[in-house]
Amino acid sequence: MERRHLENRESCPLLPVVEEVLTAQVTAGFKRDYNADFYHASLRYAQSLWLEGKPAQALLQLNKALMADLAGKDTILLEWPLPYAAKRWLMVNCPAGEFLGNPVRHYQHLATRMSGPRPELRRWRAGACFHLAEVVVGGEANPRDEEQLGREKIVIPDLREVLAQLGDLGLGGEAQLVEEVIAE
């Protein structure tokens, strides 16, 4: 079946505009070079997935964007800030009937099973996304994984701790960005 963008699908205004359907090849070529171009490609691929009606996959691609090894002075961040607001927009604007998964549970699992480059920073970023998802889509429809919490004796850090860690480990202004996006 040919992949295509849905007709009359509103683009996420917080992600780069794409005209063509993109595939995983757009990021695969970077191998493990998670630079600013990888970041931009990940954002573009997330937009394409969103336009195809694949919101859960778009969120996963935005997770990949957070793998990018960026410095606060990277010019890409002036145009495309870290995608916390884009994640919120996708969760809020996901049409009924499209598969979003359970973002709360997903980010809980991601924060507790992080591997790859800069795992500590990415763990705190996943924690921020967890708190964002709880605010935006939490509740009975998207509960925490209480079984994992009990079995692995996990205590989820509260938002204040997540913001403090992002203040120490993240990019300049990242903690403030997260706090603003969650408070919207």
C-alpha positions as a Markdown table, in Angstrom:
| # | Residue | x | y | z |
|---|---|---|---|---|
| 1 | Met | 0.0 | 0.0 | 0.0 |
| 2 | Glu | 1.3 | 3.4 | -1.0 |
| 3 | Arg | 2.0 | 5.7 | 1.9 |
| 4 | Arg | 0.5 | 9.2 | 1.6 |
| 5 | His | -0.3 | 12.2 | 3.7 |
| 6 | Leu | -3.9 | 12.5 | 4.7 |
| 7 | Glu | -6.0 | 15.1 | 2.8 |
| 8 | Asn | -6.9 | 18.1 | 4.8 |
| 9 | Arg | -4.6 | 17.1 | 7.6 |
| 10 | Glu | -3.4 | 20.1 | 9.6 |
| 11 | Ser | 0.4 | 20.2 | 9.9 |
| 12 | Cys | 1.8 | 20.6 | 13.4 |
| 13 | Pro | 2.8 | 24.3 | 13.4 |
| 14 | Leu | 5.7 | 23.5 | 15.8 |
| 15 | Leu | 7.4 | 21.2 | 13.3 |
| 16 | Pro | 9.0 | 21.8 | 10.0 |
| 17 | Val | 6.8 | 21.8 | 6.9 |
| 18 | Val | 7.1 | 18.7 | 4.7 |
| 19 | Glu | 5.6 | 18.2 | 1.3 |
| 20 | Glu | 6.6 | 14.6 | 0.6 |
| 21 | Val | 6.1 | 11.4 | 2.6 |
| 22 | Leu | 9.3 | 10.7 | 4.4 |
| 23 | Thr | 10.6 | 7.3 | 5.6 |
| 24 | Ala | 13.1 | 6.1 | 8.2 |
| 25 | Gln | 15.8 | 6.6 | 5.6 |
| 26 | Val | 15.7 | 10.3 | 6.4 |
| 27 | Thr | 17.3 | 9.6 | 9.8 |
| 28 | Ala | 19.0 | 6.2 | 9.2 |
| 29 | Gly | 21.8 | 7.8 | 7.2 |
| 30 | Phe | 23.1 | 9.6 | 10.2 |
| 31 | Lys | 24.1 | 6.3 | 11.9 |
| 32 | Arg | 25.2 | 7.4 | 15.3 |
| 33 | Asp | 26.0 | 11.0 | 14.4 |
| 34 | Tyr | 23.2 | 12.7 | 16.3 |
| 35 | Asn | 24.0 | 16.2 | 15.2 |
| 36 | Ala | 21.8 | 19.3 | 14.4 |
| 37 | Asp | 21.0 | 17.8 | 10.9 |
| 38 | Phe | 19.8 | 14.6 | 12.5 |
| 39 | Tyr | 17.7 | 16.7 | 14.9 |
| 40 | His | 16.1 | 18.6 | 12.0 |
| 41 | Ala | 15.5 | 15.3 | 10.0 |
| 42 | Ser | 13.9 | 13.7 | 13.1 |
| 43 | Leu | 11.5 | 16.7 | 13.4 |
| 44 | Arg | 10.7 | 16.5 | 9.7 |
| 45 | Tyr | 10.0 | 12.8 | 9.8 |
| 46 | Ala | 7.8 | 13.3 | 12.9 |
| 47 | Gln | 5.7 | 15.8 | 10.9 |
| 48 | Ser | 5.5 | 13.4 | 7.9 |
| 49 | Leu | 4.3 | 10.6 | 10.3 |
| 50 | Trp | 1.7 | 13.0 | 11.8 |
| 51 | Leu | 0.4 | 13.9 | 8.3 |
| 52 | Glu | 0.1 | 10.2 | 7.5 |
| 53 | Gly | -2.2 | 9.8 | 10.5 |
| 54 | Lys | 0.4 | 8.0 | 12.7 |
| 55 | Pro | 0.5 | 10.1 | 15.9 |
| 56 | Ala | 2.1 | 7.5 | 18.1 |
| 57 | Gln | 4.9 | 7.0 | 15.6 |
| 58 | Ala | 5.3 | 10.8 | 15.3 |
| 59 | Leu | 5.8 | 11.0 | 19.1 |
| 60 | Leu | 8.4 | 8.2 | 18.9 |
| 61 | Gln | 10.3 | 10.2 | 16.3 |
| 62 | Leu | 10.3 | 13.2 | 18.6 |
| 63 | Asn | 11.9 | 11.0 | 21.2 |
| 64 | Lys | 14.6 | 10.4 | 18.7 |
| 65 | Ala | 15.0 | 14.1 | 18.1 |
| 66 | Leu | 15.8 | 14.4 | 21.8 |
| 67 | Met | 18.8 | 12.1 | 21.2 |
| 68 | Ala | 20.5 | 14.8 | 19.3 |
| 69 | Asp | 23.8 | 16.1 | 20.8 |
| 70 | Leu | 23.0 | 19.8 | 20.7 |
| 71 | Ala | 24.5 | 22.8 | 22.5 |
| 72 | Gly | 22.3 | 25.6 | 23.6 |
| 73 | Lys | 23.9 | 27.8 | 21.0 |
| 74 | Asp | 22.9 | 25.6 | 18.0 |
| 75 | Thr | 21.1 | 27.8 | 15.6 |
| 76 | Ile | 18.6 | 25.0 | 14.8 |
| 77 | Leu | 17.1 | 25.5 | 18.2 |
| 78 | Leu | 16.2 | 29.1 | 17.4 |
| 79 | Glu | 13.8 | 28.0 | 14.7 |
| 80 | Trp | 12.9 | 24.6 | 16.2 |
| 81 | Pro | 13.2 | 24.5 | 20.0 |
| 82 | Leu | 13.3 | 21.1 | 21.8 |
| 83 | Pro | 10.0 | 19.4 | 20.8 |
| 84 | Tyr | 8.2 | 19.5 | 24.2 |
| 85 | Ala | 5.5 | 21.9 | 22.8 |
| 86 | Ala | 5.3 | 19.8 | 19.6 |
| 87 | Lys | 4.6 | 16.7 | 21.7 |
| 88 | Arg | 1.9 | 18.5 | 23.6 |
| 89 | Trp | 0.4 | 19.7 | 20.3 |
| 90 | Leu | 0.3 | 16.2 | 18.9 |
| 91 | Met | -1.3 | 14.8 | 22.0 |
| 92 | Val | -3.9 | 17.5 | 22.2 |
| 93 | Asn | -4.8 | 17.4 | 18.5 |
| 94 | Cys | -4.8 | 13.7 | 17.9 |
| 95 | Pro | -8.1 | 12.8 | 16.3 |
| 96 | Ala | -10.3 | 10.3 | 18.0 |
| 97 | Gly | -9.7 | 6.9 | 16.5 |
| 98 | Glu | -6.1 | 7.4 | 15.6 |
| 99 | Phe | -3.6 | 5.3 | 17.5 |
| 100 | Leu | -1.7 | 7.4 | 20.1 |
| 101 | Gly | -0.9 | 4.6 | 22.4 |
| 102 | Asn | -0.6 | 5.4 | 26.1 |
| 103 | Pro | 1.9 | 8.2 | 26.3 |
| 104 | Val | 2.0 | 8.2 | 30.1 |
| 105 | Arg | 3.0 | 4.6 | 30.2 |
| 106 | His | 5.3 | 4.9 | 27.3 |
| 107 | Tyr | 7.3 | 7.8 | 28.9 |
| 108 | Gln | 7.3 | 5.9 | 32.2 |
| 109 | His | 8.9 | 2.9 | 30.5 |
| 110 | Leu | 11.3 | 5.1 | 28.5 |
| 111 | Ala | 12.5 | 6.9 | 31.6 |
| 112 | Thr | 13.2 | 3.7 | 33.5 |
| 113 | Arg | 14.8 | 1.8 | 30.6 |
| 114 | Met | 17.0 | 4.3 | 28.9 |
| 115 | Ser | 20.0 | 3.3 | 26.9 |
| 116 | Gly | 22.1 | 4.8 | 24.2 |
| 117 | Pro | 23.9 | 8.2 | 24.1 |
| 118 | Arg | 23.6 | 10.5 | 27.2 |
| 119 | Pro | 21.2 | 8.2 | 29.0 |
| 120 | Glu | 21.0 | 10.3 | 32.2 |
| 121 | Leu | 19.9 | 13.5 | 30.4 |
| 122 | Arg | 17.5 | 11.5 | 28.2 |
| 123 | Arg | 16.0 | 9.8 | 31.2 |
| 124 | Trp | 15.2 | 13.2 | 32.7 |
| 125 | Arg | 13.8 | 14.4 | 29.4 |
| 126 | Ala | 11.6 | 11.3 | 29.3 |
| 127 | Gly | 10.5 | 12.1 | 32.9 |
| 128 | Ala | 9.5 | 15.6 | 31.7 |
| 129 | Cys | 7.5 | 14.0 | 28.9 |
| 130 | Phe | 5.9 | 11.7 | 31.4 |
| 131 | His | 4.7 | 14.6 | 33.4 |
| 132 | Leu | 3.6 | 16.4 | 30.3 |
| 133 | Ala | 1.6 | 13.4 | 29.1 |
| 134 | Glu | -0.1 | 13.0 | 32.5 |
| 135 | Val | -1.3 | 16.6 | 32.3 |
| 136 | Val | -2.4 | 16.4 | 28.7 |
| 137 | Val | -3.9 | 12.8 | 28.3 |
| 138 | Gly | -3.5 | 11.2 | 31.7 |
| 139 | Gly | -6.3 | 9.7 | 33.7 |
| 140 | Glu | -8.2 | 6.4 | 33.3 |
| 141 | Ala | -7.6 | 6.3 | 29.5 |
| 142 | Asn | -3.8 | 6.6 | 29.9 |
| 143 | Pro | -2.8 | 5.3 | 33.4 |
| 144 | Arg | 0.7 | 4.7 | 34.8 |
| 145 | Asp | 2.0 | 1.2 | 34.7 |
| 146 | Glu | 1.4 | 0.5 | 38.4 |
| 147 | Glu | 2.6 | -3.1 | 38.0 |
| 148 | Gln | 6.0 | -2.0 | 36.8 |
| 149 | Leu | 6.2 | 0.5 | 39.6 |
| 150 | Gly | 5.5 | -2.1 | 42.2 |
| 151 | Arg | 7.5 | -4.9 | 40.8 |
| 152 | Glu | 10.6 | -2.8 | 40.2 |
| 153 | Lys | 10.1 | -0.6 | 43.3 |
| 154 | Ile | 10.2 | 2.6 | 41.1 |
| 155 | Val | 9.4 | 5.9 | 42.5 |
| 156 | Ile | 8.6 | 8.5 | 39.8 |
| 157 | Pro | 10.4 | 11.7 | 40.5 |
| 158 | Asp | 8.1 | 14.7 | 40.9 |
| 159 | Leu | 8.1 | 17.5 | 38.4 |
| 160 | Arg | 10.2 | 19.7 | 40.7 |
| 161 | Glu | 13.0 | 17.2 | 40.7 |
| 162 | Val | 12.8 | 16.6 | 36.9 |
| 163 | Leu | 13.0 | 20.4 | 36.3 |
| 164 | Ala | 16.0 | 20.7 | 38.7 |
| 165 | Gln | 17.8 | 17.8 | 36.9 |
| 166 | Leu | 17.1 | 19.4 | 33.5 |
| 167 | Gly | 18.4 | 22.6 | 34.9 |
| 168 | Asp | 21.7 | 20.9 | 35.7 |
| 169 | Leu | 22.0 | 18.5 | 32.8 |
| 170 | Gly | 19.9 | 20.0 | 30.0 |
| 171 | Leu | 20.3 | 22.8 | 27.6 |
| 172 | Gly | 20.1 | 26.4 | 28.9 |
| 173 | Gly | 16.5 | 27.2 | 29.4 |
| 174 | Glu | 15.3 | 23.6 | 28.9 |
| 175 | Ala | 13.8 | 23.3 | 32.4 |
| 176 | Gln | 11.9 | 26.6 | 31.9 |
| 177 | Leu | 10.7 | 25.5 | 28.5 |
| 178 | Val | 9.3 | 22.3 | 30.0 |
| 179 | Glu | 7.7 | 24.1 | 32.8 |
| 180 | Glu | 6.0 | 26.5 | 30.4 |
| 181 | Val | 4.7 | 23.8 | 28.1 |
| 182 | Ile | 3.3 | 21.8 | 31.0 |
| 183 | Ala | 1.6 | 24.9 | 32.4 |
| 184 | Glu | -0.1 | 25.8 | 29.1 |
